[in-house]
């Protein structure tokens, strides 16, 4: 599903597997990045969807994980193997991914086991810039839903696009969620003032008012 000229949704319940969170593809000139990888049940479908919109000469150089949960990261190893790309996550969630922690990654919620996943690039601080092709995506640490949750932003096709998976939560002790951090992160995300929000389970929100309304609805 095309979102802008150079941004597509390539994964999610209606595109790959029912348990998958949304996966988004971002092209920045001669290269592209994939944001999240689904649970791994439909990796071939995800790769095929990428091939339908991305010319073969344009490589996917990065798989950017928004957080460690299984519906976003369970397919990461297989996807990275197909694409030959780096896997990026925040250090605080990389701990659970590399340990194969099925509780904190929520794999156990799906009756699955999370195999240990090597993270090639660990984001250490509050923000980071990730060069892709002739542009960049900005990562912002937004803990709460998980300790190492990230959102990514990019200026693409005349829009500030926010890839904010699981802005809605949920919060749960087994996920090591923190409500105070979550509420503070929502304020930070609001301040990013995005034109388009690509969310993990609730779809695409267009226009700053619609984006702000959706994010603010979870602040209480």
C-alpha positions as CSV (number, residue, x, y, z in Angstrom):
1,X,0.0,0.0,0.0
2,X,1.5,3.3,-1.1
3,X,1.6,6.0,1.5
4,X,3.6,8.6,-0.3
5,X,5.7,8.3,-3.5
6,X,8.6,6.7,-1.6
7,X,6.9,5.1,1.5
8,X,4.8,1.9,1.5
9,X,3.2,-0.4,3.9
10,X,4.5,-3.9,3.0
11,X,3.4,-5.9,6.0
12,X,0.5,-6.3,8.4
13,X,-2.6,-8.4,9.0
14,X,-4.1,-7.8,5.5
15,X,-0.7,-8.0,3.7
16,X,1.2,-10.8,5.3
17,X,0.1,-12.7,8.4
18,X,-2.8,-12.0,10.8
19,X,-0.4,-11.6,13.8
20,X,2.0,-9.2,12.1
21,X,2.2,-5.6,13.1
22,X,2.6,-3.2,10.2
23,X,5.9,-3.1,8.4
24,X,6.9,0.0,6.4
25,X,9.3,0.4,3.5
26,X,11.1,3.8,3.1
27,X,13.1,4.6,0.0
28,X,15.7,7.3,0.2
29,X,17.2,7.6,-3.3
30,X,19.5,4.7,-4.1
31,X,18.7,2.7,-1.0
32,X,15.8,1.8,1.3
33,X,15.1,0.8,4.9
34,X,12.4,-1.5,6.3
35,X,10.7,-0.7,9.6
36,X,9.8,-3.8,11.5
37,X,9.5,-7.4,10.2
38,X,6.4,-9.0,11.5
39,X,6.3,-12.3,13.4
40,X,8.0,-14.4,10.8
41,X,5.1,-16.5,9.7
42,X,4.9,-14.8,6.2
43,X,8.4,-13.7,5.5
44,X,8.2,-14.7,1.8
45,X,5.0,-12.6,1.4
46,X,6.8,-9.6,3.0
47,X,9.8,-10.0,0.7
48,X,7.5,-10.4,-2.3
49,X,5.7,-7.2,-1.4
50,X,9.0,-5.3,-1.2
51,X,9.9,-6.7,-4.6
52,X,6.7,-5.4,-6.1
53,X,7.5,-1.7,-5.2
54,X,11.3,-1.6,-5.0
55,X,13.5,-1.9,-8.2
56,X,16.0,-4.8,-7.8
57,X,18.9,-2.3,-8.1
58,X,17.8,-0.5,-4.9
59,X,19.0,-2.4,-1.8
60,X,17.3,-2.5,1.6
61,X,20.3,-1.7,3.8
62,X,18.7,-1.4,7.2
63,X,16.0,-3.2,9.2
64,X,14.9,-0.7,11.8
65,X,13.2,-2.4,14.8
66,X,10.9,-0.1,16.7
67,X,10.9,-2.4,19.7
68,X,11.5,-6.0,20.8
69,X,8.0,-7.4,20.7
70,X,7.5,-10.5,18.6
71,X,4.9,-9.2,16.2
72,X,7.5,-6.6,15.1
73,X,10.8,-8.6,15.5
74,X,10.0,-12.3,15.2
75,X,10.7,-12.2,11.5
76,X,13.8,-10.1,11.7
77,X,16.5,-12.8,11.3
78,X,14.8,-14.3,8.2
79,X,14.1,-10.9,6.6
80,X,17.7,-9.7,7.2
81,X,19.0,-13.0,5.8
82,X,17.0,-12.5,2.6
83,X,17.8,-8.8,2.2
84,X,21.4,-8.8,3.5
85,X,20.7,-5.7,5.7
86,X,21.7,-4.5,9.1
87,X,19.4,-5.0,12.1
88,X,19.0,-1.9,14.2
89,X,17.4,-1.6,17.7
90,X,17.8,0.4,20.9
91,X,20.4,-1.1,23.3
92,X,17.7,-1.5,26.0
93,X,15.6,-3.8,23.9
94,X,18.6,-5.4,22.2
95,X,19.3,-7.1,25.5
96,X,16.1,-9.1,25.3
97,X,16.4,-9.9,21.6
98,X,19.9,-11.2,21.9
99,X,19.0,-13.3,24.9
100,X,16.0,-14.8,23.2
101,X,13.8,-13.6,26.1
102,X,10.3,-15.0,25.1
103,X,8.6,-13.3,28.0
104,X,9.8,-9.7,27.5
105,X,9.5,-10.0,23.7
106,X,5.9,-11.2,24.1
107,X,6.7,-14.3,22.0
108,X,5.1,-16.3,24.8
109,X,1.8,-14.4,24.2
110,X,1.7,-16.0,20.8
111,X,2.7,-19.4,22.1
112,X,6.1,-19.0,20.4
113,X,9.7,-19.0,21.4
114,X,11.9,-16.0,20.5
115,X,15.3,-17.3,19.2
116,X,18.3,-15.2,20.0
117,X,18.7,-12.4,17.5
118,X,21.9,-10.6,16.8
119,X,21.6,-6.8,16.6
120,X,24.1,-5.2,14.3
121,X,23.7,-1.6,15.4
122,X,22.5,-0.6,18.8
123,X,21.2,2.8,19.4
124,X,22.6,4.0,22.8
125,X,21.2,7.4,23.6
126,X,18.0,9.4,23.3
127,X,18.4,10.2,19.6
128,X,20.4,8.9,16.6
129,X,20.7,9.6,12.9
130,X,20.7,6.6,10.6
131,X,22.0,7.3,7.1
132,X,20.1,5.4,4.3
133,X,20.8,6.1,0.7
134,X,21.0,9.9,0.2
135,X,18.9,10.7,3.2
136,X,18.5,9.8,6.9
137,X,16.0,8.6,9.4
138,X,16.0,10.0,13.0
139,X,15.5,7.5,15.8
140,X,14.1,8.8,19.1
141,X,14.0,6.7,22.3
142,X,10.5,6.6,23.6
143,X,10.4,4.1,26.5
144,X,7.2,3.0,28.2
145,X,5.6,0.3,26.1
146,X,9.0,-1.5,26.2
147,X,12.3,-0.2,27.8
148,X,13.9,0.4,24.4
149,X,10.9,1.5,22.2
150,X,11.9,3.8,19.4
151,X,10.1,6.0,16.9
152,X,11.6,7.0,13.6
153,X,11.0,10.2,11.6
154,X,12.1,11.2,8.1
155,X,11.5,14.1,5.8
156,X,10.2,12.4,2.7
157,X,8.2,13.7,-0.3
158,X,7.5,17.0,1.4
159,X,6.2,15.4,4.6
160,X,7.5,14.8,8.0
161,X,6.6,11.2,8.5
162,X,6.5,9.5,11.9
163,X,6.9,5.8,12.2
164,X,5.4,5.3,15.7
165,X,4.6,1.7,16.2
166,X,2.5,0.8,19.2
167,X,1.9,4.4,20.3
168,X,-1.3,2.9,21.8
169,X,0.5,0.5,24.1
170,X,-0.4,-1.8,25.7
171,X,1.4,-1.7,29.0
172,X,2.0,-4.9,30.9
173,X,4.4,-6.0,33.7
174,X,5.6,-9.0,31.7
175,X,6.7,-6.6,28.9
176,X,8.6,-4.4,31.5
177,X,6.3,-1.5,30.6
178,X,6.5,1.7,32.6
179,X,3.5,4.0,32.6
180,X,5.3,7.1,33.7
181,X,7.9,6.7,30.9
182,X,5.1,6.0,28.5
183,X,3.2,9.2,29.2
184,X,6.4,11.2,29.0
185,X,7.2,9.6,25.7
186,X,3.8,10.5,24.3
187,X,4.5,14.1,25.1
188,X,7.8,13.8,23.3
189,X,6.1,12.2,20.3
190,X,3.5,14.9,20.1
191,X,6.3,17.5,20.0
192,X,7.7,15.9,16.9
193,X,4.8,17.5,15.1
194,X,4.5,15.0,12.2
195,X,2.4,15.4,9.1
196,X,1.8,11.7,8.7
197,X,1.8,8.9,11.4
198,X,2.4,5.3,10.3
199,X,1.3,3.3,13.4
200,X,1.8,-0.4,14.1
201,X,-1.8,-1.5,14.4
202,X,-4.1,1.4,13.8
203,X,-3.1,2.4,10.3
204,X,-2.1,5.7,8.7
205,X,-3.0,9.1,10.1
206,X,-2.7,12.1,7.7
207,X,-2.5,15.8,8.7
208,X,-1.0,17.2,11.9
209,X,-4.4,17.6,13.6
210,X,-5.3,13.9,13.0
211,X,-1.8,12.8,14.1
212,X,-2.0,14.9,17.3
213,X,-5.5,13.8,18.0
214,X,-4.6,10.1,17.9
215,X,-1.5,10.4,20.1
216,X,-3.2,12.7,22.6
217,X,-6.1,10.2,23.0
218,X,-3.8,7.9,25.0
219,X,-2.6,10.6,27.4
220,X,-4.6,10.5,30.6
